[in-house]
Amino acid sequence: MSPDIDTQAVMVLLRDLGLRADPIPESSIHKTPDLKVACSPGDVLIEVKSKEDDKRLRELLNAPHGTVHPGPSPVLASRVKEAWHQIHDYPERTDANFTVVWFIAHKPHSITVLTGQFIVPILYGTRLLEGRTGGGQHYEKPCFFLNRAMFARYKELDAVVVHDDQTLQLCLNPLSGRYPTLRNTHLAKAFDTHFTVVDPPRMENAGTCFIADPLSEGETTNDAVRRLKSKYDLDTLTICTYVPFNDPVE
């Protein structure tokens, strides 16, 4: 069976980047990822998923003035989870293989503009923080892993590509044991050159983000905040929440 149109598009894009990407034949016995990309020291297994429409966004656009968007649909997380299991249960997968979910968040003639914006916080548990440091300087930075994060739960998932109408982002999972190696593969370097790589440790080293320790069972956000204030010498810390709402221009 030929790959579906989404998988074909991803395969062409990867080949245009100079990578050898081939479809994995489907099996009637077990689950299979969609693509294998030849890489050293291990091949990259890719499962392609898409969200063809955003029902919540359509409802927001048709709602009365001032209506607030209810937030990301649980379908987003379940779609990534489903893709992960498609790779995880592949019997030919080895520990040397990198695992990547390619999530297409925009389709022609559909409304999914918010999907790409929402999926990254789901992956990383990201929140925006602002306040003053112990030295009195103002800061405003994203903080990774402050909320529950899919990457913290699925540490064997090495990366997710978020492919929307604005950009392609390779979101690396720093909690994966293969993170240092994946960071130096041709795939990651190609994204670094042509698109965007979300790499929290590199961002932290550049001083553009915070990284919280993933919450343990029974811990709350307050526990994480106390650790952050100590780790980064923060005097005050405010967690900012922004939500989209319907405000049509007359």
C-alpha positions in Angstrom: 0.0 0.0 0.0 1.3 3.5 -0.9 1.9 6.0 1.9 -0.9 8.5 2.5 -0.6 12.0 1.2 0.7 13.4 4.5 3.4 10.8 4.8 4.4 11.3 1.1 4.7 15.1 1.8 6.9 14.5 4.8 9.0 12.0 2.8 9.6 14.5 0.0 10.5 17.3 2.4 13.1 15.1 4.2 14.6 14.0 0.8 14.8 17.7 -0.2 16.9 18.2 2.9 19.3 15.6 1.7 18.1 12.8 4.0 17.3 9.2 2.9 13.7 8.7 3.9 11.8 5.5 3.0 8.3 4.2 3.8 8.0 1.3 6.2 5.7 -1.4 4.7 2.5 -1.9 6.7 2.0 -5.2 8.5 -1.3 -7.0 9.2 0.4 -8.5 12.3 1.8 -5.6 14.2 1.9 -1.8 14.3 4.5 0.0 12.1 5.8 3.6 12.0 5.4 5.4 8.6 9.0 6.3 7.7 12.6 5.3 8.4 15.3 7.9 8.0 18.8 6.7 7.6 20.9 8.3 10.3 24.1 7.5 12.3 24.4 6.0 14.8 20.8 4.8 14.5 17.9 5.2 12.1 15.1 7.6 12.9 11.6 6.0 13.0 8.8 8.6 12.2 5.1 8.3 12.7 3.1 11.0 10.9 -0.2 12.3 12.4 -2.4 15.3 11.6 -5.3 17.2 13.0 -7.4 18.1 10.1 -9.6 20.7 11.8 -10.0 22.5 15.1 -13.6 22.3 16.2 -12.9 24.4 19.3 -11.5 27.2 17.1 -14.4 27.1 14.7 -16.7 27.4 17.7 -14.7 30.4 19.0 -14.9 32.2 15.7 -18.6 31.7 15.6 -19.2 32.6 19.3 -20.3 36.0 20.7 -17.9 38.8 21.1 -15.6 38.3 24.1 -15.9 34.5 24.2 -12.7 32.9 25.6 -11.1 29.9 23.9 -11.4 26.9 26.3 -7.9 25.7 25.7 -6.3 22.8 23.9 -8.4 19.8 23.0 -7.5 16.5 24.7 -7.5 15.1 21.1 -4.1 16.8 20.6 -2.4 14.9 23.4 -4.1 11.6 22.5 -3.0 12.0 18.8 0.6 12.2 19.9 0.2 9.4 22.4 -1.3 7.2 19.7 1.6 8.0 17.4 4.1 7.2 20.1 2.6 3.7 20.7 2.7 3.1 16.9 6.5 3.5 17.1 7.0 1.9 20.5 5.1 -1.3 19.6 7.1 -1.8 16.3 8.9 -5.1 16.9 11.9 -4.1 14.7 12.6 -1.0 16.8 15.8 -1.2 18.8 17.3 1.0 21.5 19.6 2.6 18.8 16.6 3.9 16.9 15.5 7.5 17.4 11.8 8.0 17.8 10.0 11.0 16.3 6.3 11.9 15.9 5.6 14.3 13.0 2.5 16.2 13.9 0.9 18.2 11.0 -1.2 20.9 12.6 -2.4 22.7 9.5 -4.3 21.4 6.5 -5.5 23.2 3.4 -9.0 24.7 3.8 -9.1 23.9 7.5 -8.8 26.0 10.6 -6.0 24.8 12.8 -4.0 27.9 13.5 -4.0 27.4 17.2 -3.1 23.8 17.2 0.6 24.3 16.7 0.7 26.9 19.4 -1.0 24.6 21.8 0.9 21.4 21.2 4.3 22.7 22.3 3.1 23.5 25.8 1.5 20.1 26.0 4.9 18.5 25.1 7.0 20.5 27.5 4.5 21.7 30.2 5.6 25.2 29.4 4.5 28.4 31.2 5.6 32.0 30.8 7.2 33.5 33.9 8.0 37.1 34.8 9.3 38.9 37.9 12.5 40.2 39.4 15.8 38.4 40.1 17.5 38.6 43.5 19.6 41.3 41.9 16.6 43.4 41.0 16.5 42.8 37.3 13.2 42.2 35.5 12.8 38.9 33.5 10.2 37.4 31.3 11.0 33.9 30.1 9.3 30.6 29.3 9.8 27.8 31.8 9.9 24.2 30.6 8.4 21.3 32.6 6.6 23.6 35.1 3.3 21.8 34.2 2.8 18.1 33.5 4.5 17.3 30.2 4.2 14.5 27.7 8.0 14.4 27.3 8.3 13.8 31.0 5.9 10.9 30.8 7.3 9.4 27.5 11.0 9.7 28.0 11.7 7.3 25.1 10.0 9.7 22.7 13.0 11.6 21.4 11.3 14.4 19.5 8.1 15.8 18.0 8.0 17.8 14.8 5.3 20.4 14.9 4.3 21.3 11.3 1.8 24.1 11.0 1.0 26.9 8.6 3.8 29.1 10.0 6.9 27.0 10.6 8.4 23.6 11.2 9.7 23.0 14.7 11.8 20.0 15.8 11.0 19.8 19.5 13.7 17.8 21.2 13.0 15.9 24.4 15.9 16.7 26.8 14.7 13.9 29.2 15.4 11.2 26.6 18.6 9.3 27.0 19.3 9.7 23.3 18.9 13.5 23.4 22.7 14.3 23.2 23.1 12.0 20.2 20.0 13.1 18.3 21.1 16.7 18.7 24.1 16.0 16.5 22.3 14.0 13.8 21.9 15.2 10.2 18.1 15.5 10.9 18.6 17.9 13.8 21.3 19.9 11.9 19.0 20.2 8.9 16.2 21.6 11.0 18.7 24.0 12.6 19.7 25.3 9.2 16.3 25.5 7.5 13.7 25.5 10.2 13.5 25.7 14.0 14.8 23.5 16.8 13.3 23.8 20.2 16.2 22.7 22.5 15.6 23.7 26.2 19.1 23.0 27.5 20.6 25.1 24.7 18.0 27.9 25.4 18.8 27.7 29.1 22.6 28.1 28.4 21.7 31.2 26.3 19.7 32.6 29.2 16.4 32.6 27.3 14.4 30.1 29.4 14.1 28.4 32.7 13.9 24.6 33.1 12.0 23.2 36.1 12.6 19.7 37.5 9.6 17.6 36.3 7.0 17.2 39.0 7.1 14.0 41.0 4.0 12.2 42.1 2.2 14.2 44.7 4.1 17.4 44.1 2.3 20.7 43.2 3.3 23.8 41.1 4.2 25.5 44.4 6.9 22.9 45.0 8.3 23.6 41.5 8.2 27.4 42.1 10.2 27.1 45.3 12.9 25.1 43.5 13.0 27.6 40.6 13.4 30.6 42.9 16.3 28.9 44.5 17.9 27.6 41.3 17.8 30.9 39.4 18.0 33.3 42.3 14.5 34.8 41.7 13.1 37.2 44.2 9.6 37.3 42.7 7.9 34.9 40.2 4.5 35.3 38.5 3.1 32.6 36.3 1.4 34.4 33.3 -1.7 32.9 31.6 -2.8 34.1 28.2 -5.9 32.9 26.5 -7.3 33.7 23.0 -10.7 35.2 22.8 -13.1 36.3 20.1 -12.6 40.0 19.4 -13.6 40.6 15.8 -12.5 43.9 14.1 -15.5 45.9 12.9 
